[in-house]
């Protein structure tokens, strides 16, 4: 009877990391999607009579130097941070999967050339490379998405290449090759679906990294520009008023911490659950 009840429970409920990470990520994503309806105030509404009010029942997270509600700006800032994370990871996945699949499938000189290019790009500190590129572009959310995506594909490329090199030795792949299936079909129909587990885990962890990079760029003034809300530029305002308005730094910082923690826990939970090479599974 006990075994039957245990079997009826979804397997993901048995993984604390997967459960906690899933709850956190789902809550953050839902808050961002429902921001126009659940935000108590207009995030851009200036009220000179409510400047730097501490947290209260009227303003749960206080107000900023222009009297704007901090909670409302955090909810709308979540939309910016998550959009940057998803789009940037999508771009890096597209580039990384294509290059890694080609390198792992064909091998030889093609593999050597692509891996040397990847190693060369890895030699540059990613964040400083992004700073150098952003400095020559107009600060905007679209530029941030593209630049982060174009500078974060190397890990995905190496991961996909390793998976394809392993799959090349599998019997079903060798059987498909003996039947004369084209390389394109072999890659996209047989090899890539069997490599998607580690790729999806890498994508989930990549969103957390992209959120941190966007917050850092916005904090330095190279990301999302005021008056548009972003957790990073909210931290900049909090830094300038840390001694008289602690809430301006605390709540956006907690939002970044919880979001990144949620994605990391979700990624680790997926790795433990679906990666057969994980020692903790």
C-alpha positions as CSV (number, residue, x, y, z in Angstrom):
1,X,0.0,0.0,0.0
2,X,2.8,2.4,0.9
3,X,4.6,1.7,-2.4
4,X,1.4,2.3,-4.3
5,X,0.9,5.7,-2.7
6,X,4.5,6.6,-3.3
7,X,4.3,5.7,-6.9
8,X,1.2,7.8,-7.4
9,X,3.1,10.9,-6.3
10,X,4.7,12.8,-9.2
11,X,8.4,12.1,-9.2
12,X,9.4,15.7,-9.1
13,X,7.8,16.0,-5.6
14,X,10.5,13.6,-4.4
15,X,13.3,16.1,-5.3
16,X,13.5,19.0,-2.8
17,X,15.7,21.0,-5.1
18,X,13.4,20.6,-8.1
19,X,10.3,21.4,-6.0
20,X,11.7,24.5,-4.3
21,X,13.3,25.8,-7.5
22,X,10.1,25.2,-9.5
23,X,8.0,27.0,-6.9
24,X,10.4,30.0,-6.9
25,X,10.7,30.2,-10.6
26,X,7.0,29.8,-11.2
27,X,6.2,32.5,-8.6
28,X,8.7,34.9,-10.2
29,X,7.4,34.2,-13.8
30,X,3.8,34.6,-12.8
31,X,4.5,37.8,-10.9
32,X,6.2,39.2,-14.0
33,X,3.4,38.1,-16.3
34,X,0.6,39.5,-14.1
35,X,2.5,42.7,-13.1
36,X,0.0,45.0,-15.0
37,X,-2.9,43.5,-12.9
38,X,-1.3,42.9,-9.5
39,X,1.0,46.0,-9.2
40,X,-0.7,48.3,-6.7
41,X,0.4,51.5,-8.5
42,X,1.7,52.8,-11.8
43,X,5.5,52.1,-11.7
44,X,6.1,55.5,-13.4
45,X,3.7,57.6,-11.3
46,X,5.6,60.4,-9.5
47,X,4.2,61.6,-6.2
48,X,6.2,64.4,-4.6
49,X,4.1,64.0,-1.4
50,X,5.3,60.4,-0.9
51,X,9.1,60.7,-1.4
52,X,11.2,58.1,0.4
53,X,8.4,56.7,2.5
54,X,9.4,53.6,4.5
55,X,7.5,50.3,4.0
56,X,3.9,50.6,5.2
57,X,0.5,49.1,4.5
58,X,0.0,51.7,1.7
59,X,3.5,50.9,0.2
60,X,4.6,47.5,1.2
61,X,8.2,48.1,-0.1
62,X,8.3,51.9,0.4
63,X,8.8,54.6,-2.2
64,X,11.8,56.0,-4.0
65,X,13.2,59.5,-4.4
66,X,10.4,60.4,-6.8
67,X,7.6,59.0,-4.7
68,X,7.2,55.9,-7.0
69,X,6.0,52.7,-5.4
70,X,9.0,50.3,-5.1
71,X,6.9,47.1,-5.2
72,X,5.2,48.1,-8.4
73,X,8.6,48.9,-10.0
74,X,10.0,45.6,-8.9
75,X,7.1,43.7,-10.5
76,X,7.6,45.5,-13.8
77,X,11.4,45.1,-13.4
78,X,10.9,41.4,-13.2
79,X,9.5,41.5,-16.8
80,X,12.7,43.1,-18.0
81,X,15.1,40.8,-16.2
82,X,13.3,37.6,-17.3
83,X,12.9,38.8,-20.9
84,X,16.6,39.4,-21.1
85,X,17.3,36.0,-19.6
86,X,15.0,34.1,-21.9
87,X,16.0,35.9,-25.1
88,X,19.7,35.9,-24.3
89,X,19.7,32.2,-23.5
90,X,17.7,31.5,-26.6
91,X,20.4,33.2,-28.8
92,X,23.2,31.4,-27.0
93,X,21.4,28.0,-27.4
94,X,20.9,28.6,-31.1
95,X,24.5,29.4,-31.7
96,X,25.9,26.8,-29.3
97,X,23.7,23.9,-30.6
98,X,24.6,24.6,-34.2
99,X,28.3,24.9,-33.7
100,X,28.5,22.0,-31.2
101,X,26.4,19.7,-33.4
102,X,28.6,20.4,-36.4
103,X,31.9,19.9,-34.4
104,X,30.7,16.8,-32.6
105,X,29.2,15.1,-35.7
106,X,31.8,15.8,-38.3
107,X,34.9,15.8,-36.1
108,X,38.4,16.1,-37.7
109,X,39.5,19.5,-38.9
110,X,36.1,21.1,-38.6
111,X,36.0,20.1,-34.9
112,X,39.5,21.3,-34.3
113,X,38.8,24.7,-36.0
114,X,35.5,25.3,-34.1
115,X,36.9,24.3,-30.8
116,X,40.0,26.6,-31.2
117,X,37.6,29.5,-32.0
118,X,35.6,28.6,-28.9
119,X,38.7,28.4,-26.7
120,X,39.8,31.7,-28.0
121,X,36.6,33.4,-27.2
122,X,36.6,31.8,-23.7
123,X,40.0,33.5,-23.0
124,X,38.2,36.8,-22.8
125,X,36.4,37.6,-19.5
126,X,32.7,37.5,-20.5
127,X,31.5,40.4,-18.4
128,X,34.3,42.7,-19.5
129,X,33.7,41.7,-23.1
130,X,30.1,42.6,-22.8
131,X,31.0,45.9,-21.2
132,X,33.4,46.7,-24.1
133,X,30.7,45.9,-26.7
134,X,27.9,47.8,-24.9
135,X,30.1,50.8,-24.6
136,X,29.9,51.3,-28.3
137,X,26.2,50.7,-28.6
138,X,23.1,52.7,-27.5
139,X,21.9,51.4,-24.2
140,X,18.7,49.4,-24.8
141,X,17.1,46.2,-23.7
142,X,17.4,44.7,-27.1
143,X,21.1,45.4,-27.4
144,X,21.6,43.8,-24.0
145,X,19.7,40.7,-25.0
146,X,21.7,40.3,-28.2
147,X,25.1,41.0,-26.7
148,X,24.6,38.6,-23.8
149,X,23.5,35.9,-26.1
150,X,26.4,36.4,-28.5
151,X,28.9,36.2,-25.7
152,X,27.6,33.2,-23.8
153,X,27.4,30.4,-26.4
154,X,30.8,28.8,-25.7
155,X,29.7,26.6,-22.8
156,X,26.7,25.3,-24.8
157,X,29.0,24.5,-27.8
158,X,31.3,22.5,-25.7
159,X,28.5,20.6,-24.0
160,X,26.7,19.8,-27.3
161,X,30.0,18.7,-28.8
162,X,30.7,16.3,-25.9
163,X,27.2,14.9,-26.1
164,X,27.5,14.3,-29.9
165,X,30.9,12.7,-29.6
166,X,29.4,10.2,-27.1
167,X,26.3,9.6,-29.3
168,X,28.4,8.9,-32.3
169,X,29.5,5.6,-30.7
170,X,25.9,4.5,-29.9
171,X,24.6,1.5,-31.8
172,X,21.4,3.2,-33.1
173,X,23.4,6.1,-34.5
174,X,25.8,3.7,-36.3
175,X,22.8,1.7,-37.6
176,X,21.2,4.9,-38.9
177,X,24.5,5.8,-40.7
178,X,24.6,2.4,-42.3
179,X,21.2,3.0,-43.7
180,X,22.5,6.0,-45.6
181,X,20.6,8.7,-43.6
182,X,21.8,12.2,-44.4
183,X,23.9,14.1,-41.9
184,X,21.2,16.7,-41.5
185,X,18.6,14.2,-40.5
186,X,21.0,12.3,-38.4
187,X,21.9,15.4,-36.4
188,X,18.4,17.0,-36.0
189,X,16.3,13.9,-35.9
190,X,18.3,11.3,-34.0
191,X,21.3,12.9,-32.1
192,X,19.9,16.2,-30.9
193,X,16.8,14.9,-29.2
194,X,19.0,12.5,-27.2
195,X,21.2,15.4,-26.1
196,X,18.4,17.7,-25.1
197,X,18.5,16.8,-21.4
198,X,21.9,18.4,-20.5
199,X,21.1,21.2,-22.9
200,X,17.9,22.1,-21.1
201,X,19.7,22.0,-17.8
202,X,22.4,24.3,-19.1
203,X,19.6,26.7,-20.4
204,X,17.9,26.9,-17.0
205,X,21.2,27.7,-15.3
206,X,22.0,30.2,-18.1
207,X,18.9,32.2,-17.4
208,X,20.2,32.9,-13.9
209,X,23.5,34.1,-15.3
210,X,21.8,36.3,-17.8
211,X,19.7,37.9,-15.0
212,X,22.9,38.7,-13.0
213,X,24.6,40.2,-16.1
214,X,21.7,42.4,-16.9
215,X,21.4,43.6,-13.3
216,X,25.1,44.4,-13.3
217,X,24.9,46.3,-16.6
218,X,21.9,48.3,-15.4
219,X,23.6,49.0,-12.1
220,X,26.5,50.5,-14.0
221,X,24.2,52.6,-16.1
222,X,24.8,50.6,-19.3
223,X,21.6,48.6,-19.3
224,X,18.0,49.5,-19.0
225,X,17.7,53.3,-18.8
226,X,15.4,55.2,-16.4
227,X,12.5,55.7,-16.1
228,X,12.0,52.1,-17.2
229,X,12.3,49.9,-14.1
230,X,15.0,47.3,-13.8
231,X,16.3,45.6,-10.7
232,X,19.8,46.8,-11.6
233,X,19.0,50.5,-11.9
234,X,16.8,50.3,-8.8
235,X,19.9,49.2,-6.9
236,X,21.8,52.2,-8.3
237,X,19.2,54.5,-6.8
238,X,19.4,52.6,-3.6
239,X,23.2,52.9,-3.4
240,X,22.9,56.6,-3.5
241,X,20.5,56.7,-0.6
242,X,21.6,53.7,1.4
243,X,21.9,55.6,4.7
244,X,18.4,57.1,4.6
245,X,16.4,54.6,2.6
246,X,17.6,51.1,3.2
247,X,14.6,49.6,1.4
248,X,15.7,50.9,-2.0
249,X,18.6,48.4,-1.9
250,X,17.2,45.6,0.2
251,X,14.1,44.6,-1.9
252,X,15.6,44.7,-5.4
253,X,18.6,42.9,-4.1
254,X,16.4,40.2,-2.6
255,X,14.5,39.9,-5.8
256,X,17.8,39.2,-7.7
257,X,18.9,36.8,-5.0
258,X,15.7,34.8,-4.9
259,X,15.4,34.7,-8.7
260,X,18.9,33.5,-9.3
261,X,18.7,31.0,-6.4
262,X,15.4,29.6,-7.9
263,X,16.9,29.0,-11.3
264,X,20.0,27.5,-9.8
265,X,18.0,25.1,-7.6
266,X,15.8,24.2,-10.5
267,X,18.8,23.5,-12.7
268,X,20.4,21.4,-10.1
269,X,17.2,19.5,-9.4
270,X,16.8,18.8,-13.1
271,X,20.4,17.6,-13.2
272,X,19.9,15.2,-10.3
273,X,16.6,13.9,-11.8
274,X,17.5,13.5,-15.5
275,X,21.2,13.4,-15.9
276,X,22.3,9.8,-15.6
277,X,25.9,10.8,-14.9
278,X,24.9,12.8,-11.8
279,X,26.4,11.1,-8.7
280,X,23.6,12.4,-6.6
281,X,20.8,10.8,-8.6
